[in-house]
Amino acid sequence: MLAILTFAAFAPALRAPFQFDDIDTIPGNASIRRLWPLSIPLTPPADIATTGRPVANLSFAVNHAINERLGANRRPGEPDPNTTFGYHLFNLLIHLASGALLFGIVRRTFRGTGIAEHWIEHSDTLAWVVTALWLLHPIQTDAVNYITQRTELLVSAFYLATLYGAIRGWESTDRSARLGWFACSIAASLLGMGSKEVMISAPLVVFLYDRAFRQENWRTALRLRGKRLAYYLLLAATGLWGLWHIVTGARAETVGFNLGVPWYEYLYSQAWAITHYLQLTLVPFGFVIDYGRDPVSVLRAVPGAVIVTALLVATIIAWRRNPKLGFLGAWFFLILAPSSSFVPIRTEIAAERRFHLAFAAVLVALAVGAITLARRLTHDHDRGATWRARLSPANRRIALIVACLALAALTFQRSTLFANPEALWRDAVAKVPTNPRAQHNLAMALLEQDPPRDKEAEAALRHAIEIDSTYLPAWPNLASVVGIQGNTAEERRLLEQVLKKSPHYVQAMQQLGYLLVSLDKPAEALVPLEQLSAEAPSDEGFIALATVYKSLGRPVDAVVALRRAIQMNPDRADAMSYLGATLTEAGDPASAVPVLEEALAHGLGSAFVYASLGLAYAQVGRLDEGLKAAYEGAQRAGNDPAPLIIAGHALLILERPADADRVLAEAARLHARLAIDPAPALAWKQSAAHP
């Protein structure tokens, strides 16, 4: 029933579109488009959410492969509402799996040795209450509904699995079962290290759990011998993989002390953020998808600093007096430490998803406190009978059911917001009006509307720049909007202006190159596109560069650029078709044939591909195949004269002059209707007839 209720609470977002970082992490991530060899999905590109998190990237590759099998992957011009469903469902299943692990950990902990008798009888109730509230609370919507935050879901699941495996191993009396559970714990820790940096504290948390619930004192806890020593050494060794991603700078563009945010500003901002998360758990209203990048003021952080310091001191004292309570505090702070301490994360000052797993410690503390209070009230000599009636098992069950339903309703409402990008970002703008990124993402949501709401998007983007002119993404997107409206001069000015601010800003370089190509200024486009390909190579950039090279009469360079694009993204069927046509025009049809056949195998059965393949077949003497492909290209051409010209050329080589005359005449007619000079088509016809 709890699983069904959780599913229902998050259901409105199951078909929510890609948001925010999702675009770069999933549709824009070439490394997830192939599952094999594993080295491809395990090596995500730089500067996206899965950089340095290969296990999370692999999970997205699995989703992509399933979508491919089901035909649900979104392609340009072919939006499919089912594209995101599998990703969202995967996230929700991970959340439920984490809930099951959390239930097991709490239940077995309160049934363990050294636990007072009255807690053992409450172990099932405690586990159920904590798990239900943890699964259903709306503070979890950020981690579950925002697809990219699978990194947080995965690391939480592996964190819990690491501790659960250790507990089962300690409890097992059978040697093989014990070794199996310890192996599962170590494997989970290793996978967690490849999911997110939070996992780095997991081996220490397992040791602290051992001390708090299984060892009498620190002396016995530190006496590591035999199999216990081997387990801890292997568990600690898994952290080397996590450390490797950190020291090699996988997150260097977003995390570090040299990114413009002083560590002390970030530290006191985190004191505010942690207190804010605690407030949201008790008063579940006021959630925000994006708090922005700016640190909070010192005065605003003072109450949080006092509360967080008090909690930290209480944790230290608890380790001396009651290690079991001390463990709860350690769990809370060690999980939050990688993201919410003094190491600045430049991209965001706070994020509710960071509280995803730390929240469990808060719920355990609240549940233990509630049961302790109930025991004292029901054992009170004067009012015990009254409180026993009020806190009867039936009343407690009713109260819990009401709480679960209320939280599920709030989560349902919040999930509904995720399904509507415009509403989601209007909500963020209203709650954090000084956040330029919220304005920018609102503009992107407006541009996704049908038809696009260009004017409103332009206003939001200009507002973002007014708030913070150093927020670079708003500039090229504003340029795109004014370009859509036909103001190419303003578009170029905006792009050149942002490149003065940041000469190596990839998006602006790429967009300026495309603009200059569209304005028929390939010589001017060459500089930014060559710079782009050198500094930030991408399949898109190389395809644009190939276009420029062809316009400048450099087909050999165009072929090299297109091969680089396909090398970077082996699924770029459009690049294959372009390469095949370029090779054919350059007089190398033998090399063009396999490339064009590969484009067809990738599902790009366009008129252009068939016509180009017909021409290549004709030039290498594969006459029957050439005729079939040329006729197919001509039949699929519709109102596009380009494939008709190519098909007509092929038919002339294949000695079908009547068909060639008909096809090229249709191409000339379409040229005339489109107000384009028909001379190229007629000239091609004439040159093909008399080679």
Wavefront OBJ file of the C-alpha trace (Angstrom):
o trace
v 0.000 0.000 0.000
v 2.845 2.363 0.817
v 4.504 1.655 -2.532
v 1.219 2.302 -4.354
v 0.669 5.549 -2.442
v 4.240 6.679 -3.212
v 3.755 5.882 -6.889
v 0.488 7.849 -6.941
v 2.085 10.840 -5.194
v 4.827 11.181 -7.821
v 2.718 10.035 -10.794
v 1.919 13.520 -12.222
v 5.599 14.007 -13.101
v 6.119 10.655 -14.845
v 5.809 12.307 -18.253
v 7.267 15.672 -17.253
v 9.654 16.987 -19.928
v 13.396 17.288 -19.537
v 14.301 20.208 -17.257
v 17.312 22.399 -16.654
v 20.474 20.198 -16.696
v 18.480 17.281 -18.148
v 18.990 18.655 -21.665
v 22.788 18.320 -21.536
v 22.744 15.150 -19.417
v 20.356 13.128 -21.581
v 19.405 14.286 -25.129
v 22.647 16.251 -25.480
v 24.877 13.490 -24.064
v 26.410 11.384 -26.836
v 28.026 8.969 -24.360
v 24.673 7.432 -23.337
v 23.629 6.500 -26.864
v 25.565 3.236 -26.815
v 25.767 0.589 -24.098
v 28.717 -1.208 -25.602
v 31.638 -1.006 -25.250
v 31.124 -0.037 -21.597
v 33.982 2.431 -21.835
v 31.659 4.790 -23.741
v 28.847 5.219 -21.159
v 31.391 5.000 -18.322
v 33.225 8.030 -19.730
v 30.745 10.919 -19.659
v 31.775 14.207 -21.299
v 33.017 17.196 -19.338
v 30.856 19.845 -17.694
v 27.577 17.962 -17.367
v 25.825 16.587 -14.283
v 27.261 13.071 -14.739
v 30.875 14.162 -15.246
v 32.953 12.094 -12.829
v 29.858 9.982 -12.046
v 30.145 7.065 -14.501
v 27.625 4.759 -12.794
v 24.911 7.412 -13.031
v 25.824 8.000 -16.677
v 25.604 4.258 -17.364
v 22.105 4.187 -15.849
v 21.017 6.866 -18.330
v 22.527 4.773 -21.143
v 20.372 1.836 -19.999
v 17.287 4.070 -20.139
v 18.261 5.300 -23.588
v 18.717 1.735 -24.858
v 15.295 0.738 -23.528
v 13.741 3.778 -25.191
v 15.456 2.869 -28.451
v 14.022 -0.637 -28.268
v 10.548 0.770 -27.581
v 10.877 3.531 -30.185
v 10.348 6.255 -27.595
v 13.500 8.363 -27.941
v 12.862 11.940 -28.968
v 14.334 13.010 -32.264
v 14.378 16.512 -33.766
v 10.931 17.312 -35.073
v 9.464 14.134 -33.604
v 8.574 14.871 -29.962
v 7.289 11.841 -28.094
v 5.527 12.349 -24.747
v 6.793 8.910 -23.703
v 10.459 9.861 -24.084
v 10.911 10.862 -20.450
v 8.584 8.266 -18.929
v 11.243 5.552 -18.569
v 13.708 7.962 -16.959
v 11.142 9.148 -14.422
v 9.996 5.601 -13.687
v 13.597 4.500 -13.116
v 14.047 7.357 -10.635
v 10.884 6.440 -8.766
v 11.883 2.775 -8.550
v 15.263 3.744 -7.090
v 13.449 5.889 -4.515
v 11.229 2.944 -3.543
v 14.242 0.613 -3.337
v 15.950 3.091 -1.008
v 12.804 3.131 1.113
v 12.927 -0.670 1.413
v 16.597 -0.519 2.465
v 15.869 2.234 4.969
v 13.047 0.131 6.450
v 15.409 -2.817 6.836
v 18.156 -0.742 8.457
v 15.852 0.904 11.004
v 14.021 -2.332 11.821
v 17.185 -4.400 12.326
v 18.897 -1.617 14.263
v 16.097 -1.422 16.820
v 16.019 -5.214 17.062
v 19.768 -5.477 17.540
v 21.858 -6.310 20.555
v 22.283 -3.627 23.178
v 18.853 -2.122 22.462
v 16.409 -1.719 25.361
v 13.498 -4.162 25.420
v 10.815 -1.514 24.875
v 12.501 -0.365 21.660
v 12.530 -3.889 20.250
v 8.744 -4.056 20.474
v 8.521 -0.742 18.594
v 11.040 -1.706 15.868
v 8.467 -2.487 13.158
v 6.437 0.628 13.941
v 9.529 2.840 13.930
v 10.730 1.401 10.628
v 7.315 1.821 9.020
v 6.806 5.393 10.240
v 10.279 6.552 9.191
v 10.048 4.876 5.779
v 6.539 6.149 5.034
v 7.335 9.749 5.907
v 10.682 9.594 4.090
v 9.134 8.232 0.886
v 6.139 10.566 0.781
v 7.504 13.895 2.003
v 7.413 16.619 -0.701
v 11.029 17.604 0.033
v 11.895 14.490 -2.025
v 10.248 15.803 -5.203
v 13.407 17.598 -6.328
v 15.486 14.411 -6.228
v 12.822 12.143 -7.740
v 11.152 14.343 -10.392
v 14.212 16.194 -11.676
v 15.688 13.395 -13.800
v 19.330 14.472 -13.609
v 19.193 14.159 -9.825
v 19.288 10.418 -10.274
v 22.860 10.973 -9.113
v 21.436 11.770 -5.653
v 19.001 8.842 -5.778
v 21.678 6.353 -6.800
v 24.218 7.441 -4.220
v 21.529 7.280 -1.524
v 20.483 3.769 -2.566
v 24.088 2.545 -2.621
v 24.823 4.302 0.690
v 21.908 2.496 2.325
v 22.819 -0.793 0.630
v 26.386 -0.514 1.938
v 25.184 -0.167 5.534
v 22.416 -2.763 5.125
v 24.889 -5.305 3.726
v 27.206 -4.686 6.681
v 24.357 -5.174 9.191
v 23.241 -8.420 7.538
v 26.834 -9.633 7.442
v 27.331 -8.934 11.148
v 24.081 -10.722 11.971
v 24.699 -13.809 9.803
v 25.759 -17.013 11.555
v 26.412 -18.858 8.301
v 29.930 -18.188 6.984
v 29.043 -18.134 3.285
v 26.027 -15.876 3.892
v 28.164 -13.516 5.952
v 30.811 -13.282 3.246
v 28.086 -12.750 0.647
v 26.574 -9.846 2.549
v 29.952 -8.226 3.099
v 30.690 -8.618 -0.622
v 27.358 -6.923 -1.406
v 28.252 -4.089 0.962
v 31.634 -3.553 -0.695
v 30.126 -3.716 -4.208
v 27.439 -1.183 -3.244
v 30.089 1.134 -1.855
v 32.095 0.898 -5.080
v 29.045 1.639 -7.229
v 28.122 4.550 -4.974
v 31.589 6.033 -5.434
v 30.848 6.161 -9.156
v 27.470 7.818 -8.600
v 28.203 10.960 -6.560
v 30.802 12.384 -4.205
v 28.495 12.048 -1.171
v 29.501 8.372 -1.025
v 33.003 9.209 0.159
v 31.848 9.179 3.804
v 30.082 5.788 3.616
v 32.991 3.613 4.911
v 33.350 5.926 7.913
v 29.599 5.833 8.607
v 29.650 2.012 8.564
v 32.489 2.050 11.113
v 30.632 4.554 13.315
v 27.518 2.374 13.161
v 29.642 -0.575 14.265
v 30.929 1.451 17.210
v 27.530 2.869 18.189
v 25.426 -0.308 18.015
v 27.803 -3.257 18.257
v 30.936 -2.302 20.203
v 31.155 -1.392 23.890
v 33.734 1.369 23.504
v 36.197 2.943 21.098
v 38.967 0.566 22.161
v 37.061 -2.499 21.020
v 35.820 -0.691 17.914
v 39.363 0.159 16.849
v 40.634 -3.367 17.459
v 40.469 -4.412 13.809
v 41.593 -7.976 13.227
v 41.053 -10.870 10.872
v 37.993 -10.762 8.637
v 36.759 -7.543 10.264
v 39.996 -5.808 9.299
v 39.837 -7.214 5.749
v 36.251 -5.970 5.354
v 37.103 -2.437 6.461
v 40.227 -2.294 4.300
v 38.260 -3.338 1.221
v 35.449 -0.938 2.086
v 37.913 1.934 2.494
v 39.616 0.952 -0.760
v 36.398 1.615 -2.673
v 36.831 5.256 -1.698
v 39.901 5.445 -3.932
v 37.605 5.480 -6.971
v 35.634 8.361 -5.500
v 38.824 10.222 -4.597
v 40.160 9.657 -8.108
v 37.224 11.533 -9.633
v 37.753 14.359 -7.149
v 41.530 14.794 -7.508
v 41.441 14.512 -11.310
v 39.167 17.537 -11.382
v 36.001 15.979 -12.765
v 33.967 18.674 -10.993
v 36.644 21.390 -11.188
v 34.410 23.687 -13.239
v 31.698 23.755 -10.570
v 33.344 22.841 -7.232
v 36.409 24.438 -5.665
v 37.964 27.407 -3.931
v 38.982 29.282 -7.094
v 35.553 29.865 -8.642
v 34.725 33.246 -7.160
v 32.865 32.201 -3.991
v 34.909 32.599 -0.762
v 34.754 29.500 1.429
v 33.485 31.448 4.443
v 30.582 32.938 2.447
v 29.646 29.467 1.275
v 29.974 28.085 4.816
v 27.594 30.527 6.471
v 25.236 30.202 3.492
v 25.118 26.465 4.197
v 24.200 27.160 7.811
v 21.164 29.003 6.455
v 20.470 26.261 3.888
v 20.582 23.359 6.376
v 18.237 25.190 8.732
v 15.956 25.914 5.782
v 15.846 22.207 4.884
v 14.934 21.388 8.504
v 12.183 23.990 8.377
v 10.803 22.467 5.172
v 10.625 19.034 6.795
v 8.471 20.401 9.623
v 6.494 22.936 7.569
v 6.348 21.388 4.058
v 5.614 24.533 2.066
v 7.808 26.898 0.060
v 9.848 24.436 -2.015
v 11.983 25.893 -4.829
v 13.672 24.086 -7.683
v 16.496 26.651 -7.955
v 17.786 28.944 -5.177
v 20.337 30.598 -7.443
v 24.089 31.024 -7.102
v 24.480 33.988 -4.758
v 25.531 33.482 -1.111
v 23.143 34.730 1.562
v 23.952 37.731 3.738
v 25.726 37.275 7.065
v 22.743 38.462 9.116
v 20.378 36.122 7.298
v 22.651 33.194 8.135
v 23.039 33.959 11.869
v 20.017 31.936 13.145
v 21.062 28.981 11.001
v 24.653 29.184 12.228
v 23.439 29.061 15.842
v 21.161 26.063 15.183
v 23.707 24.098 13.146
v 26.457 24.763 15.701
v 24.152 23.596 18.503
v 23.358 20.400 16.601
v 27.040 19.764 15.938
v 27.935 20.268 19.621
v 25.053 18.000 20.647
v 26.369 15.305 18.292
v 29.851 15.475 19.820
v 28.448 15.309 23.360
v 26.165 12.412 22.389
v 29.152 10.336 21.281
v 30.399 10.513 24.871
v 27.085 9.885 26.593
v 24.872 8.007 24.112
v 26.716 6.860 20.964
v 23.467 5.702 19.380
v 22.173 9.280 19.285
v 25.661 10.387 18.286
v 25.417 8.149 15.230
v 22.254 9.944 14.097
v 24.090 13.267 14.236
v 27.112 11.813 12.436
v 24.847 10.412 9.697
v 23.248 13.843 9.286
v 26.467 15.860 9.083
v 28.646 13.394 7.158
v 26.092 13.008 4.374
v 25.649 16.771 4.064
v 29.383 17.572 4.375
v 30.456 17.098 0.703
v 27.837 19.558 -0.582
v 26.898 21.685 2.423
v 30.050 22.652 4.285
v 32.920 24.964 3.313
v 33.870 23.698 -0.182
v 32.017 26.046 -2.553
v 29.721 24.679 -5.260
v 29.588 27.579 -7.674
v 26.463 26.533 -9.559
v 23.985 26.615 -6.655
v 24.002 27.870 -3.103
v 21.303 25.459 -1.891
v 19.353 22.486 -3.246
v 16.619 20.511 -1.533
v 17.860 17.265 -3.084
v 20.998 17.476 -0.917
v 18.759 16.695 2.059
v 17.400 13.522 0.422
v 19.272 10.981 2.591
v 20.202 13.174 5.562
v 16.451 13.600 6.089
v 16.293 9.974 7.313
v 18.268 10.859 10.461
v 15.836 13.685 11.232
v 12.858 11.342 10.910
v 14.441 8.686 13.138
v 15.161 11.322 15.778
v 11.590 12.657 15.585
v 10.085 9.156 15.746
v 12.243 8.176 18.729
v 11.358 11.450 20.432
v 7.638 10.942 19.802
v 7.669 7.395 21.203
v 9.692 8.502 24.235
v 7.248 11.320 24.910
v 4.271 8.983 24.466
v 5.787 6.499 26.949
v 6.263 9.223 29.538
v 2.749 10.579 29.105
v 1.082 7.159 29.295
v 3.098 6.249 32.404
v 2.286 9.505 34.168
v 0.496 8.675 37.439
v -1.958 11.556 37.243
v -2.844 11.675 33.545
v -1.723 8.254 32.296
v -5.207 6.885 31.679
v -6.220 9.931 29.660
v -3.122 9.781 27.470
v -3.403 6.004 27.037
v -6.860 6.574 25.580
v -5.680 9.379 23.353
v -2.621 7.440 22.189
v -4.338 4.120 21.654
v -3.029 1.954 18.785
v -6.110 2.820 16.704
v -5.608 6.558 17.175
v -1.913 6.276 16.371
v -2.698 4.419 13.161
v -5.278 7.025 12.170
v -2.811 9.846 12.864
v -0.129 8.161 10.782
v -2.501 7.470 7.882
v -3.673 11.093 7.931
v -0.048 12.303 7.942
v 0.842 10.008 5.038
v -2.154 11.097 2.987
v -1.445 14.776 3.691
v 2.209 14.427 2.635
v 1.198 12.410 -0.434
v -1.255 15.163 -1.418
v 1.465 17.825 -1.091
v 3.893 15.680 -3.087
v 1.221 15.123 -5.752
v 0.685 18.882 -5.986
v 4.414 19.569 -6.257
v 4.832 16.799 -8.860
v 2.059 18.367 -10.913
v 4.139 21.550 -10.990
v 7.120 19.614 -12.383
v 4.908 18.444 -15.254
v 4.387 22.085 -16.312
v 7.776 23.760 -16.933
v 6.292 27.240 -17.272
v 4.465 26.950 -13.932
v 7.549 25.446 -12.273
v 9.825 28.316 -13.303
v 7.226 30.991 -12.615
v 7.103 29.531 -9.118
v 10.912 29.785 -8.857
v 10.889 33.380 -10.154
v 8.225 34.352 -7.627
v 10.135 32.826 -4.697
v 13.666 33.899 -5.687
v 13.167 36.995 -7.879
v 16.895 37.840 -7.819
v 17.840 34.572 -9.507
v 18.725 35.218 -13.190
v 18.805 31.501 -13.949
v 15.143 31.149 -12.973
v 14.258 33.960 -15.412
v 16.355 32.275 -18.088
v 14.717 28.881 -17.599
v 11.280 30.494 -17.620
v 12.174 31.953 -21.021
v 13.215 28.513 -22.276
v 9.883 27.085 -21.102
v 8.031 29.835 -22.951
v 9.954 29.067 -26.136
v 8.879 25.413 -25.856
v 5.231 26.415 -26.093
v 3.286 25.838 -29.300
v 3.481 28.391 -30.776
v 6.609 29.800 -29.062
v 5.938 32.929 -26.984
v 8.914 34.892 -28.272
v 8.053 38.297 -26.819
v 7.511 36.987 -23.289
v 10.696 34.939 -23.528
v 12.634 37.993 -24.713
v 11.365 40.010 -21.742
v 12.402 37.260 -19.295
v 15.869 36.992 -20.842
v 16.414 40.748 -20.760
v 15.332 40.718 -17.113
v 17.862 37.961 -16.388
v 20.634 40.078 -17.903
v 19.462 43.126 -15.922
v 19.690 41.104 -12.704
v 23.160 39.774 -13.514
v 24.925 40.622 -16.760
v 27.595 37.988 -15.982
v 25.021 35.191 -16.313
v 26.256 34.178 -19.753
v 23.610 31.641 -20.939
v 20.979 34.389 -21.173
v 22.947 36.263 -23.865
v 23.053 33.695 -26.713
v 19.470 32.642 -25.991
v 18.340 36.263 -26.165
v 20.255 36.481 -29.442
v 18.326 33.442 -30.714
v 15.001 35.008 -29.788
v 15.693 38.277 -31.574
v 17.030 36.274 -34.517
v 13.782 34.308 -34.701
v 12.000 37.639 -34.923
v 14.143 38.542 -37.949
v 16.564 40.967 -36.285
v 19.818 39.284 -37.334
v 21.851 42.471 -36.818
v 20.816 42.570 -33.137
v 21.457 38.829 -32.884
v 25.010 39.272 -34.123
v 25.598 42.269 -31.833
v 24.496 40.319 -28.745
v 26.713 37.358 -29.604
v 29.735 39.541 -30.219
v 29.018 41.391 -26.983
v 28.993 38.228 -24.881
v 32.189 37.045 -26.569
v 33.839 40.281 -25.453
v 32.839 39.364 -21.891
v 33.986 35.755 -22.286
v 36.032 35.129 -25.461
v 35.932 31.350 -25.016
v 32.229 30.943 -24.294
v 31.373 27.857 -26.328
v 27.653 28.404 -26.896
v 28.186 31.940 -28.194
v 31.030 30.882 -30.509
v 28.920 28.085 -31.945
v 25.872 30.271 -32.404
v 27.831 33.087 -34.031
v 29.351 30.602 -36.464
v 25.912 29.247 -37.397
v 24.564 32.771 -37.827
v 27.366 33.804 -40.164
v 26.847 30.642 -42.231
v 23.143 31.424 -42.552
v 24.030 34.979 -43.615
v 26.205 33.513 -46.387
v 29.408 34.777 -44.769
v 31.366 31.519 -44.513
v 34.761 33.233 -44.413
v 33.740 35.167 -41.279
v 32.148 32.052 -39.759
v 35.335 30.056 -40.165
v 37.230 31.740 -37.299
v 34.687 31.159 -34.469
v 33.873 27.637 -35.643
v 37.520 26.571 -35.922
v 38.141 28.056 -32.482
v 35.100 26.205 -31.156
v 36.252 22.877 -32.597
v 39.698 23.328 -31.060
v 38.550 24.417 -27.577
v 35.308 22.491 -27.153
v 35.048 19.790 -29.815
v 31.538 18.472 -30.377
v 29.667 16.691 -33.132
v 27.461 19.768 -33.672
v 30.491 22.028 -33.970
v 32.220 19.802 -36.521
v 29.081 19.552 -38.663
v 28.806 23.345 -38.701
v 32.492 23.607 -39.585
v 32.000 21.138 -42.451
v 29.233 23.351 -43.825
v 31.627 26.295 -43.867
v 34.400 24.306 -45.508
v 32.024 23.186 -48.288
v 30.874 26.762 -48.827
v 34.515 27.816 -49.173
v 35.239 25.055 -51.709
v 37.286 22.900 -49.289
v 35.598 19.463 -49.582
v 38.601 17.566 -48.187
v 38.481 19.600 -44.974
v 34.705 19.124 -44.866
v 35.165 15.345 -45.037
v 37.690 15.442 -42.168
v 35.314 17.517 -40.018
v 32.374 15.211 -40.713
v 34.424 12.132 -39.861
v 35.349 13.780 -36.543
v 31.659 14.439 -35.873
v 30.762 10.793 -36.489
v 33.709 9.648 -34.386
v 32.400 11.719 -31.473
v 28.808 10.578 -31.986
v 28.502 7.344 -33.981
v 24.720 7.746 -34.094
v 24.732 11.023 -36.057
v 22.978 9.698 -39.159
v 22.619 13.248 -40.495
v 26.401 13.649 -40.430
v 26.728 10.314 -42.233
v 24.373 11.439 -45.000
v 26.199 14.757 -45.319
v 29.559 12.958 -45.427
v 28.302 10.503 -48.036
v 27.037 13.304 -50.273
v 30.294 15.241 -49.848
v 32.404 12.199 -50.770
v 30.237 11.612 -53.828
v 30.595 15.213 -54.967
v 34.341 15.023 -54.310
v 34.622 12.086 -56.726
v 35.000 9.274 -54.150
v 31.752 7.295 -54.488
v 33.382 4.048 -53.305
v 33.935 5.615 -49.864
v 30.513 7.271 -49.937
v 28.492 4.050 -50.368
v 29.189 2.425 -46.957
v 28.674 5.760 -45.185
v 25.273 6.310 -46.811
v 24.276 2.691 -46.151
v 25.148 3.234 -42.482
v 22.917 6.323 -42.426
v 20.045 4.194 -43.710
v 20.792 1.540 -41.085
v 20.471 4.242 -38.422
v 16.947 4.980 -39.605
v 17.590 8.110 -41.669
v 15.616 7.115 -44.744
v 15.296 10.612 -46.166
v 14.974 11.511 -49.818
v 18.416 13.118 -49.688
v 20.065 9.900 -48.418
v 18.358 7.677 -50.993
v 19.141 10.048 -53.847
v 22.788 10.415 -52.772
v 23.105 6.648 -52.442
v 21.584 6.206 -55.904
v 24.203 8.566 -57.344
v 27.044 6.808 -55.515
v 25.818 3.375 -56.670
v 25.586 4.667 -60.240
v 29.139 5.987 -60.134
v 30.579 2.685 -58.868
v 28.595 0.603 -61.410
v 25.997 -0.971 -59.075
v 23.273 -0.229 -61.610
v 20.223 -2.062 -60.271
v 20.768 -0.769 -56.729
v 21.411 2.702 -58.117
v 18.104 2.740 -60.014
v 16.159 1.544 -56.998
v 17.729 4.129 -54.649
v 17.403 6.990 -57.161
v 13.705 6.281 -57.786
v 13.132 6.020 -54.011
v 14.847 9.365 -53.461
v 12.783 11.034 -56.178
v 9.570 9.548 -54.807
v 10.303 10.787 -51.257
v 11.432 14.265 -52.336
v 8.074 15.973 -51.960
v 8.587 19.717 -52.410
v 12.358 19.593 -51.920
v 14.254 20.137 -55.204
v 17.680 19.092 -53.832
v 17.124 15.284 -53.800
v 15.418 15.531 -57.193
v 18.543 17.130 -58.661
v 20.749 14.366 -57.209
v 18.345 11.610 -58.316
v 18.153 13.108 -61.805
v 21.940 13.134 -62.032
v 22.004 9.445 -61.028
v 19.334 8.533 -63.607
v 21.335 10.222 -66.390
v 24.411 8.170 -65.465
v 22.207 5.061 -65.357
v 20.978 5.858 -68.897
v 17.372 6.640 -68.025
v 17.177 9.993 -69.900
v 13.374 10.188 -69.993
v 13.051 9.666 -66.234
v 15.978 12.002 -65.620
v 14.327 14.697 -67.756
v 11.062 14.347 -65.824
v 12.784 14.459 -62.403
v 15.032 17.423 -63.252
v 12.135 19.311 -64.812
v 10.222 18.870 -61.540
v 13.291 20.133 -59.652
v 13.434 23.211 -61.907
v 9.703 23.817 -61.378
v 10.145 23.645 -57.582
v 13.107 26.010 -57.801
v 10.974 28.489 -59.716
v 8.085 28.148 -57.255
v 10.476 28.785 -54.364
v 11.771 31.880 -56.189
v 15.186 30.276 -56.575
v 17.216 30.461 -59.742
v 16.634 27.188 -61.661
v 19.943 27.510 -63.510
v 21.882 25.168 -61.148
v 19.419 22.347 -61.747
v 19.445 22.801 -65.507
v 23.224 23.153 -65.561
v 23.582 19.944 -63.555
v 21.261 18.190 -65.991
v 23.290 19.434 -68.961
v 26.690 18.525 -67.452
v 25.437 15.078 -66.486
v 24.124 14.453 -69.971
v 27.516 15.379 -71.485
v 30.142 14.325 -68.907
l 1 2 3 4 5 6 7 8 9 10 11 12 13 14 15 16 17 18 19 20 21 22 23 24 25 26 27 28 29 30 31 32 33 34 35 36 37 38 39 40 41 42 43 44 45 46 47 48 49 50 51 52 53 54 55 56 57 58 59 60 61 62 63 64 65 66 67 68 69 70 71 72 73 74 75 76 77 78 79 80 81 82 83 84 85 86 87 88 89 90 91 92 93 94 95 96 97 98 99 100 101 102 103 104 105 106 107 108 109 110 111 112 113 114 115 116 117 118 119 120 121 122 123 124 125 126 127 128 129 130 131 132 133 134 135 136 137 138 139 140 141 142 143 144 145 146 147 148 149 150 151 152 153 154 155 156 157 158 159 160 161 162 163 164 165 166 167 168 169 170 171 172 173 174 175 176 177 178 179 180 181 182 183 184 185 186 187 188 189 190 191 192 193 194 195 196 197 198 199 200 201 202 203 204 205 206 207 208 209 210 211 212 213 214 215 216 217 218 219 220 221 222 223 224 225 226 227 228 229 230 231 232 233 234 235 236 237 238 239 240 241 242 243 244 245 246 247 248 249 250 251 252 253 254 255 256 257 258 259 260 261 262 263 264 265 266 267 268 269 270 271 272 273 274 275 276 277 278 279 280 281 282 283 284 285 286 287 288 289 290 291 292 293 294 295 296 297 298 299 300 301 302 303 304 305 306 307 308 309 310 311 312 313 314 315 316 317 318 319 320 321 322 323 324 325 326 327 328 329 330 331 332 333 334 335 336 337 338 339 340 341 342 343 344 345 346 347 348 349 350 351 352 353 354 355 356 357 358 359 360 361 362 363 364 365 366 367 368 369 370 371 372 373 374 375 376 377 378 379 380 381 382 383 384 385 386 387 388 389 390 391 392 393 394 395 396 397 398 399 400 401 402 403 404 405 406 407 408 409 410 411 412 413 414 415 416 417 418 419 420 421 422 423 424 425 426 427 428 429 430 431 432 433 434 435 436 437 438 439 440 441 442 443 444 445 446 447 448 449 450 451 452 453 454 455 456 457 458 459 460 461 462 463 464 465 466 467 468 469 470 471 472 473 474 475 476 477 478 479 480 481 482 483 484 485 486 487 488 489 490 491 492 493 494 495 496 497 498 499 500 501 502 503 504 505 506 507 508 509 510 511 512 513 514 515 516 517 518 519 520 521 522 523 524 525 526 527 528 529 530 531 532 533 534 535 536 537 538 539 540 541 542 543 544 545 546 547 548 549 550 551 552 553 554 555 556 557 558 559 560 561 562 563 564 565 566 567 568 569 570 571 572 573 574 575 576 577 578 579 580 581 582 583 584 585 586 587 588 589 590 591 592 593 594 595 596 597 598 599 600 601 602 603 604 605 606 607 608 609 610 611 612 613 614 615 616 617 618 619 620 621 622 623 624 625 626 627 628 629 630 631 632 633 634 635 636 637 638 639 640 641 642 643 644 645 646 647 648 649 650 651 652 653 654 655 656 657 658 659 660 661 662 663 664 665 666 667 668 669 670 671 672 673 674 675 676 677 678 679 680 681 682 683 684 685 686 687 688 689 690 691
